Amino acid sequence: RESRIPDLSFIRAGRIPHDYDLSRPFPGAPDLAVEVVSPTESAEEVGGKVDDLLRFGSEQVSVVFPEQRALHQYFADGRYRTYRGSETIDTGDLFQGFTLRLSDLFVFPEPGA
């Protein structure tokens, strides 16, 4: 079985052992996992990653669809939400007080800037 390492992970500091080797993959599910969908990935592949991450302990899994400029957010308690445009992403208990508009994820610097 392949390992499920998300494109981006957040793990609360209290879950990381003090002697943990940061050059190795974390031995558990991250609190937050983010997957960025590539054009070659199938819905089945992405769905399998989301299911595995939630089953093994992630609180939230966000799936970013760059071509559609959308984010699908899955929660361990079964909730699901889709964000489009400039909607503000709800990070729940993971980042209280932090706000991020979805549209800000798709702002790229000018070449040479």
CNS distance restraints for C-alpha pairs under 8 A (distance, minus, plus):
assign (resid   4 and name CA) (resid  49 and name CA) 6.53 0.50 0.50
assign (resid   4 and name CA) (resid  52 and name CA) 7.52 0.50 0.50
assign (resid   4 and name CA) (resid  53 and name CA) 7.31 0.50 0.50
assign (resid   5 and name CA) (resid  25 and name CA) 7.85 0.50 0.50
assign (resid   6 and name CA) (resid  33 and name CA) 5.81 0.50 0.50
assign (resid   6 and name CA) (resid  34 and name CA) 5.98 0.50 0.50
assign (resid   6 and name CA) (resid  35 and name CA) 5.65 0.50 0.50
assign (resid   7 and name CA) (resid  33 and name CA) 7.52 0.50 0.50
assign (resid   7 and name CA) (resid  34 and name CA) 5.87 0.50 0.50
assign (resid   7 and name CA) (resid  35 and name CA) 5.17 0.50 0.50
assign (resid   7 and name CA) (resid  36 and name CA) 6.58 0.50 0.50
assign (resid   8 and name CA) (resid  33 and name CA) 5.89 0.50 0.50
assign (resid   8 and name CA) (resid  34 and name CA) 4.96 0.50 0.50
assign (resid   8 and name CA) (resid  35 and name CA) 6.73 0.50 0.50
assign (resid   9 and name CA) (resid  30 and name CA) 5.84 0.50 0.50
assign (resid   9 and name CA) (resid  31 and name CA) 7.49 0.50 0.50
assign (resid   9 and name CA) (resid  32 and name CA) 5.68 0.50 0.50
assign (resid   9 and name CA) (resid  33 and name CA) 4.70 0.50 0.50
assign (resid   9 and name CA) (resid  34 and name CA) 6.28 0.50 0.50
assign (resid  10 and name CA) (resid  30 and name CA) 5.77 0.50 0.50
assign (resid  10 and name CA) (resid  31 and name CA) 5.80 0.50 0.50
assign (resid  10 and name CA) (resid  32 and name CA) 5.02 0.50 0.50
assign (resid  10 and name CA) (resid  33 and name CA) 6.59 0.50 0.50
assign (resid  11 and name CA) (resid  15 and name CA) 6.85 0.50 0.50
assign (resid  11 and name CA) (resid  16 and name CA) 7.43 0.50 0.50
assign (resid  11 and name CA) (resid  30 and name CA) 5.02 0.50 0.50
assign (resid  11 and name CA) (resid  31 and name CA) 5.17 0.50 0.50
assign (resid  11 and name CA) (resid  32 and name CA) 6.86 0.50 0.50
assign (resid  12 and name CA) (resid  16 and name CA) 7.20 0.50 0.50
assign (resid  12 and name CA) (resid  31 and name CA) 6.83 0.50 0.50
assign (resid  16 and name CA) (resid  20 and name CA) 6.68 0.50 0.50
assign (resid  22 and name CA) (resid  26 and name CA) 7.87 0.50 0.50
assign (resid  26 and name CA) (resid  30 and name CA) 7.88 0.50 0.50
assign (resid  28 and name CA) (resid  56 and name CA) 7.35 0.50 0.50
assign (resid  28 and name CA) (resid  57 and name CA) 7.66 0.50 0.50
assign (resid  29 and name CA) (resid  53 and name CA) 6.20 0.50 0.50
assign (resid  29 and name CA) (resid  56 and name CA) 5.82 0.50 0.50
assign (resid  29 and name CA) (resid  57 and name CA) 5.37 0.50 0.50
assign (resid  29 and name CA) (resid  58 and name CA) 5.34 0.50 0.50
assign (resid  30 and name CA) (resid  53 and name CA) 7.97 0.50 0.50
assign (resid  30 and name CA) (resid  57 and name CA) 7.33 0.50 0.50
assign (resid  30 and name CA) (resid  58 and name CA) 5.36 0.50 0.50
assign (resid  30 and name CA) (resid  59 and name CA) 7.88 0.50 0.50
assign (resid  31 and name CA) (resid  57 and name CA) 7.30 0.50 0.50
assign (resid  31 and name CA) (resid  58 and name CA) 4.66 0.50 0.50
assign (resid  31 and name CA) (resid  59 and name CA) 5.15 0.50 0.50
assign (resid  31 and name CA) (resid  60 and name CA) 6.55 0.50 0.50
assign (resid  31 and name CA) (resid  94 and name CA) 7.88 0.50 0.50
assign (resid  32 and name CA) (resid  58 and name CA) 5.92 0.50 0.50
assign (resid  32 and name CA) (resid  59 and name CA) 6.06 0.50 0.50
assign (resid  32 and name CA) (resid  60 and name CA) 4.93 0.50 0.50
assign (resid  32 and name CA) (resid  61 and name CA) 5.79 0.50 0.50
assign (resid  32 and name CA) (resid  62 and name CA) 7.73 0.50 0.50
assign (resid  32 and name CA) (resid  94 and name CA) 7.88 0.50 0.50
assign (resid  33 and name CA) (resid  53 and name CA) 7.55 0.50 0.50
assign (resid  33 and name CA) (resid  58 and name CA) 6.96 0.50 0.50
assign (resid  33 and name CA) (resid  60 and name CA) 6.44 0.50 0.50
assign (resid  33 and name CA) (resid  61 and name CA) 4.75 0.50 0.50
assign (resid  33 and name CA) (resid  62 and name CA) 6.30 0.50 0.50
assign (resid  34 and name CA) (resid  61 and name CA) 5.75 0.50 0.50
assign (resid  34 and name CA) (resid  62 and name CA) 4.73 0.50 0.50
assign (resid  34 and name CA) (resid  63 and name CA) 5.80 0.50 0.50
assign (resid  34 and name CA) (resid  64 and name CA) 7.37 0.50 0.50
assign (resid  35 and name CA) (resid  61 and name CA) 7.65 0.50 0.50
assign (resid  35 and name CA) (resid  62 and name CA) 6.27 0.50 0.50
assign (resid  35 and name CA) (resid  63 and name CA) 4.78 0.50 0.50
assign (resid  35 and name CA) (resid  64 and name CA) 6.12 0.50 0.50
assign (resid  36 and name CA) (resid  63 and name CA) 5.86 0.50 0.50
assign (resid  36 and name CA) (resid  64 and name CA) 4.70 0.50 0.50
assign (resid  36 and name CA) (resid  65 and name CA) 6.30 0.50 0.50
assign (resid  36 and name CA) (resid  66 and name CA) 7.31 0.50 0.50
assign (resid  37 and name CA) (resid  41 and name CA) 6.48 0.50 0.50
assign (resid  37 and name CA) (resid  46 and name CA) 7.44 0.50 0.50
assign (resid  37 and name CA) (resid  63 and name CA) 6.91 0.50 0.50
assign (resid  37 and name CA) (resid  64 and name CA) 6.05 0.50 0.50
assign (resid  37 and name CA) (resid  65 and name CA) 5.45 0.50 0.50
assign (resid  37 and name CA) (resid  66 and name CA) 7.15 0.50 0.50
assign (resid  38 and name CA) (resid  65 and name CA) 7.81 0.50 0.50
assign (resid  41 and name CA) (resid  45 and name CA) 6.33 0.50 0.50
assign (resid  41 and name CA) (resid  46 and name CA) 6.92 0.50 0.50
assign (resid  42 and name CA) (resid  46 and name CA) 6.43 0.50 0.50
assign (resid  43 and name CA) (resid  47 and name CA) 5.92 0.50 0.50
assign (resid  44 and name CA) (resid  48 and name CA) 6.02 0.50 0.50
assign (resid  45 and name CA) (resid  49 and name CA) 6.39 0.50 0.50
assign (resid  46 and name CA) (resid  50 and name CA) 6.32 0.50 0.50
assign (resid  47 and name CA) (resid  51 and name CA) 6.09 0.50 0.50
assign (resid  48 and name CA) (resid  52 and name CA) 6.08 0.50 0.50
assign (resid  49 and name CA) (resid  53 and name CA) 6.08 0.50 0.50
assign (resid  50 and name CA) (resid  54 and name CA) 6.22 0.50 0.50
assign (resid  50 and name CA) (resid  61 and name CA) 6.40 0.50 0.50
assign (resid  50 and name CA) (resid  74 and name CA) 7.79 0.50 0.50
assign (resid  51 and name CA) (resid  55 and name CA) 5.99 0.50 0.50
assign (resid  52 and name CA) (resid  56 and name CA) 6.04 0.50 0.50
assign (resid  53 and name CA) (resid  57 and name CA) 6.40 0.50 0.50
assign (resid  53 and name CA) (resid  58 and name CA) 5.51 0.50 0.50
assign (resid  53 and name CA) (resid  61 and name CA) 7.29 0.50 0.50
assign (resid  54 and name CA) (resid  58 and name CA) 4.82 0.50 0.50
assign (resid  54 and name CA) (resid  59 and name CA) 6.69 0.50 0.50
assign (resid  54 and name CA) (resid  60 and name CA) 7.22 0.50 0.50
assign (resid  54 and name CA) (resid  61 and name CA) 7.21 0.50 0.50
assign (resid  54 and name CA) (resid  75 and name CA) 7.52 0.50 0.50
assign (resid  54 and name CA) (resid  76 and name CA) 5.67 0.50 0.50
assign (resid  55 and name CA) (resid  76 and name CA) 7.91 0.50 0.50
assign (resid  57 and name CA) (resid  76 and name CA) 7.66 0.50 0.50
assign (resid  58 and name CA) (resid  76 and name CA) 6.77 0.50 0.50
assign (resid  59 and name CA) (resid  75 and name CA) 5.79 0.50 0.50
assign (resid  59 and name CA) (resid  76 and name CA) 5.01 0.50 0.50
assign (resid  60 and name CA) (resid  73 and name CA) 6.99 0.50 0.50
assign (resid  60 and name CA) (resid  74 and name CA) 5.61 0.50 0.50
assign (resid  60 and name CA) (resid  75 and name CA) 4.58 0.50 0.50
assign (resid  60 and name CA) (resid  76 and name CA) 6.19 0.50 0.50
assign (resid  61 and name CA) (resid  73 and name CA) 5.84 0.50 0.50
assign (resid  61 and name CA) (resid  74 and name CA) 5.13 0.50 0.50
assign (resid  61 and name CA) (resid  75 and name CA) 6.55 0.50 0.50
assign (resid  62 and name CA) (resid  71 and name CA) 6.55 0.50 0.50
assign (resid  62 and name CA) (resid  72 and name CA) 5.63 0.50 0.50
assign (resid  62 and name CA) (resid  73 and name CA) 4.38 0.50 0.50
assign (resid  62 and name CA) (resid  74 and name CA) 6.23 0.50 0.50
assign (resid  63 and name CA) (resid  71 and name CA) 5.54 0.50 0.50
assign (resid  63 and name CA) (resid  72 and name CA) 5.09 0.50 0.50
assign (resid  63 and name CA) (resid  73 and name CA) 6.36 0.50 0.50
assign (resid  64 and name CA) (resid  69 and name CA) 7.45 0.50 0.50
assign (resid  64 and name CA) (resid  70 and name CA) 6.02 0.50 0.50
assign (resid  64 and name CA) (resid  71 and name CA) 4.49 0.50 0.50
assign (resid  64 and name CA) (resid  72 and name CA) 6.53 0.50 0.50
assign (resid  65 and name CA) (resid  69 and name CA) 5.67 0.50 0.50
assign (resid  65 and name CA) (resid  70 and name CA) 5.22 0.50 0.50
assign (resid  65 and name CA) (resid  71 and name CA) 6.08 0.50 0.50
assign (resid  66 and name CA) (resid  70 and name CA) 6.71 0.50 0.50
assign (resid  66 and name CA) (resid 106 and name CA) 7.74 0.50 0.50
assign (resid  69 and name CA) (resid  84 and name CA) 6.62 0.50 0.50
assign (resid  69 and name CA) (resid  85 and name CA) 7.33 0.50 0.50
assign (resid  69 and name CA) (resid 102 and name CA) 7.99 0.50 0.50
assign (resid  69 and name CA) (resid 103 and name CA) 7.60 0.50 0.50
assign (resid  69 and name CA) (resid 106 and name CA) 7.30 0.50 0.50
assign (resid  70 and name CA) (resid  82 and name CA) 7.11 0.50 0.50
assign (resid  70 and name CA) (resid  83 and name CA) 5.68 0.50 0.50
assign (resid  70 and name CA) (resid  84 and name CA) 4.92 0.50 0.50
assign (resid  70 and name CA) (resid  85 and name CA) 7.49 0.50 0.50
assign (resid  70 and name CA) (resid 102 and name CA) 7.51 0.50 0.50
assign (resid  71 and name CA) (resid  82 and name CA) 5.75 0.50 0.50
assign (resid  71 and name CA) (resid  83 and name CA) 5.16 0.50 0.50
assign (resid  71 and name CA) (resid  84 and name CA) 6.82 0.50 0.50
assign (resid  71 and name CA) (resid 102 and name CA) 7.45 0.50 0.50
assign (resid  72 and name CA) (resid  80 and name CA) 7.33 0.50 0.50
assign (resid  72 and name CA) (resid  81 and name CA) 5.85 0.50 0.50
assign (resid  72 and name CA) (resid  82 and name CA) 4.47 0.50 0.50
assign (resid  72 and name CA) (resid  83 and name CA) 6.41 0.50 0.50
assign (resid  73 and name CA) (resid  80 and name CA) 5.64 0.50 0.50
assign (resid  73 and name CA) (resid  81 and name CA) 5.15 0.50 0.50
assign (resid  73 and name CA) (resid  82 and name CA) 6.19 0.50 0.50
assign (resid  74 and name CA) (resid  78 and name CA) 7.02 0.50 0.50
assign (resid  74 and name CA) (resid  79 and name CA) 6.10 0.50 0.50
assign (resid  74 and name CA) (resid  80 and name CA) 4.66 0.50 0.50
assign (resid  74 and name CA) (resid  81 and name CA) 6.71 0.50 0.50
assign (resid  75 and name CA) (resid  79 and name CA) 5.19 0.50 0.50
assign (resid  75 and name CA) (resid  80 and name CA) 6.25 0.50 0.50
assign (resid  83 and name CA) (resid  87 and name CA) 6.06 0.50 0.50
assign (resid  83 and name CA) (resid  88 and name CA) 7.80 0.50 0.50
assign (resid  83 and name CA) (resid  89 and name CA) 7.06 0.50 0.50
assign (resid  83 and name CA) (resid 102 and name CA) 6.90 0.50 0.50
assign (resid  84 and name CA) (resid 102 and name CA) 6.69 0.50 0.50
assign (resid  84 and name CA) (resid 103 and name CA) 7.76 0.50 0.50
assign (resid  85 and name CA) (resid 102 and name CA) 6.45 0.50 0.50
assign (resid  85 and name CA) (resid 103 and name CA) 5.72 0.50 0.50
assign (resid  86 and name CA) (resid 101 and name CA) 5.33 0.50 0.50
assign (resid  86 and name CA) (resid 102 and name CA) 5.33 0.50 0.50
assign (resid  86 and name CA) (resid 103 and name CA) 4.81 0.50 0.50
assign (resid  86 and name CA) (resid 104 and name CA) 7.68 0.50 0.50
assign (resid  87 and name CA) (resid 101 and name CA) 5.52 0.50 0.50
assign (resid  87 and name CA) (resid 102 and name CA) 5.82 0.50 0.50
assign (resid  87 and name CA) (resid 103 and name CA) 7.51 0.50 0.50
assign (resid  88 and name CA) (resid  99 and name CA) 6.53 0.50 0.50
assign (resid  88 and name CA) (resid 100 and name CA) 5.54 0.50 0.50
assign (resid  88 and name CA) (resid 101 and name CA) 4.25 0.50 0.50
assign (resid  88 and name CA) (resid 102 and name CA) 6.15 0.50 0.50
assign (resid  89 and name CA) (resid  99 and name CA) 6.69 0.50 0.50
assign (resid  89 and name CA) (resid 100 and name CA) 5.65 0.50 0.50
assign (resid  89 and name CA) (resid 101 and name CA) 5.97 0.50 0.50
assign (resid  89 and name CA) (resid 102 and name CA) 6.40 0.50 0.50
assign (resid  90 and name CA) (resid  99 and name CA) 7.29 0.50 0.50
assign (resid  91 and name CA) (resid  95 and name CA) 5.73 0.50 0.50
assign (resid  91 and name CA) (resid  96 and name CA) 7.08 0.50 0.50
assign (resid  91 and name CA) (resid  98 and name CA) 7.35 0.50 0.50
assign (resid  91 and name CA) (resid  99 and name CA) 7.66 0.50 0.50
assign (resid  92 and name CA) (resid  96 and name CA) 6.38 0.50 0.50
assign (resid 100 and name CA) (resid 104 and name CA) 7.07 0.50 0.50
assign (resid 101 and name CA) (resid 105 and name CA) 7.44 0.50 0.50
assign (resid 102 and name CA) (resid 106 and name CA) 7.57 0.50 0.50
assign (resid 103 and name CA) (resid 107 and name CA) 7.04 0.50 0.50
assign (resid 109 and name CA) (resid 113 and name CA) 6.44 0.50 0.50
